[in-house]
Amino acid sequence: MGREEYRATLDRLFRRRRFGMRPGLEVIRGLLEALGAPERSFPAVHVTGSKGKGSVAVMTQAILREHGVRTGLFTSPHLASYRERVRVDGRAIPREAVADGVARIDALADRLERQGSIERPPTFFEVTTALALDWFRAERVGAAVVEVGIGGRLDATNVLDSRVGVVTTVELEHTDVLGPTLASIAREKSGIFHPGMTGVVGELPAEPARVVESETSRLGVPLWHLGGEVRVSDRHLLEGGQKFSVRLPPRAFPDLAIPLYGRFQTANAALALAAAVRFSEAVDLPLDPVRVRRALAHVRWPGRLERVSRRPETYYDVAHTPESARAVAEGLAELSPLAEPAECALLYGSLRGKDVSRILDAFSPLARTVVLVPVRSERGMTTDALRVAALGRFPRIVVASSAAEGLRLAHAATGPDGYTLVVGSDYLIGELTRKPDADEPDLSDPGVGTPGPVPKDEARRNPGRGRARPVE
C-alpha cells in the first residue's frame, strides 16, 4: 500500500474528531453488532485510571505474551504512529489492515445511520475501538489488554468480555465529561466492573476508594488493593531501571526488574502483575516467575520518564496532570539528587484545559529555565498563555516557535551536570520522536473544528455529560 492511500485513510479518520467526544455505548454496540460481535471472541483485561493505565496495560500484555498467549493491546493516544494504538504480540497493526478496516467500518456506519440503527456518526475513538477489536478477532488473539479512553462507564471500550478490571488512580481530570468531584470520577471509572469479574485497584484517595469499594461490593467483584493484598518491597535503582519484589495473596515474585524509572512505575508493574495473576486464575493459565521476570525486564514504554540521551542528559515524559507531574519530579530528584536547578532546563507544551499552573508548580523546584512551545494541535495552549502560567515560577522564561527549536534552546541552557526534561502533551513528545522521513504522516488533529454542545436528546440520555470535546 502506498503512503498516500494510507494517509488518505487517516485523514478521513482524523476528521471524525470534529464530532468531539460522545459518551455512550449505543453507537459502538451498533458498529460491533454489524461487525459480528468481535468483542466477544476473546477474554480481556480492562484498564482505567487517571494516570498509569497505559503502563499497566503494556506490562500486563507483556506478561501474558511471555506465557505463550497471543495477546492484543489497545492503548491511546499514540506518540509517533496511529498504528501504535493497536498491537498483536507487540507488532503494530499493518497499514493495509488500517485502510481496509476503516473503510469497512465507514461503510457500515453509513448504512447503519441511513437505516436509523445508529442516530449519529461514530467518533474517531469509536471507529478506532471497533477497528482494534475487529483486528484482534481476525488475528485470533487469546487475550486482549484494553486501555480505557476516558472514564470507563460510558467509554467505547466498555463492551468487552472482561475477566479483570484495573483502576490505577483517581484524580481530578476531564471534569467536563466525568463530573466535578473525585467521587463522580471514581463512579465513572468503576463502570468497567461487571458481575463475574475480579478487580485490582491502586492506592486511591479516601473518597474515590469508598466509591470503588461500594460499586464493586454491589456487583460482587472481589478486589485486590495496592498496598494491601498487593505489596511492593526491596526496591532499589539499577543502571537503566529499577529492581523490586511483589507479594500477592497466592505467592511472592522476588527480584523483578523493569527498564523504567520512577517509583510510580514499580507500582504500575505490581498492578500489572496482579492483573495478570487474576486473569491467569480466570482462564486457568499457570504463571511462571521466570517468565514474569523476563517479560518485565524487556518492557519498553516510550515517553514515560524516558532517558533519550546522555549528553546532555535528556528525559521525555507525557505528564499532563499535577499528580503525574509530581511523580515525575520525584523520579528525577531520585535519579539526579545532586543536580543544581541552575543547570537544568524544562521544555513544556500543553493542550488547553490542563491545570498548567499546578503542573509547573511541581516542576519549578527542578529547573531555573523553562522553554515554552506550542503543540501541533488545534487544542494547543498558546505560548502567551503558557508564559502567564510560568511567571513567578521560573526565573528564566524562554519562548520558542516549535518543539525542535525549543529542544535546542533547552539543551543550550542545560549545564554539564544538569538535565533537560521535555514534558507535557503527548503531541509534544510525538513531534520530537516522529522521524521526518517516516512512512507515518504527521496528522496532528487535521480537520478538527471546535466541537459544539452535546445535542439535547443525547444530554437527556446521558445526564451530567456537559459539552462535547475531542477525545484525547
Number of C-alpha atoms within 10 A of each C-alpha: 9 9 12 11 13 19 18 13 18 21 17 16 21 19 16 24 24 21 22 24 24 27 25 17 16 15 24 24 20 18 24 23 12 15 17 11 18 20 26 15 19 19 20 23 28 28 33 29 26 21 21 23 26 25 26 28 28 24 30 31 31 29 27 28 21 20 16 12 17 19 26 30 30 27 22 21 18 16 22 21 18 20 18 18 19 26 20 22 18 16 12 16 19 12 21 13 15 21 19 14 20 20 16 13 21 18 12 17 23 15 14 19 17 12 10 10 14 19 13 16 16 27 25 20 26 24 23 23 26 25 26 29 28 21 21 27 19 11 14 15 20 18 27 31 28 30 27 26 24 24 26 27 21 22 24 27 26 25 17 21 18 26 24 29 29 29 29 27 21 26 21 19 23 17 16 14 20 26 19 14 15 21 22 17 25 29 24 22 31 26 19 28 26 21 13 13 22 24 26 23 27 23 15 18 13 10 14 22 20 14 20 23 16 14 18 21 13 11 14 15 19 14 20 20 19 21 13 14 14 21 18 20 13 11 16 12 17 13 8 12 15 20 20 19 18 23 18 19 11 7 10 13 18 16 14 23 26 24 18 28 23 22 17 18 22 23 22 24 26 28 32 28 27 28 30 24 21 23 25 17 14 15 11 9 16 10 17 13 16 11 17 23 18 17 22 23 19 14 18 16 14 18 20 21 25 21 18 14 12 9 14 18 18 23 20 23 22 24 24 21 21 22 19 20 22 18 19 25 20 19 18 19 15 14 13 13 10 10 18 16 18 17 18 26 29 29 26 27 29 29 23 15 13 17 16 23 15 16 21 23 18 21 22 21 14 25 24 21 25 30 28 28 28 24 27 22 17 15 19 18 20 16 21 13 12 23 18 11 18 22 13 12 20 22 13 16 17 16 19 18 12 17 25 14 13 24 24 13 19 27 21 12 22 25 19 12 16 24 29 29 30 29 25 25 21 23 26 29 24 22 19 17 16 16 13 11 7 10 15 18 20 18 16 17 20 18 16 18 16 15 15 12 13 20 11 10 9 14 16 11 11 15 10 13 20 15 16 20 20 20 19 17
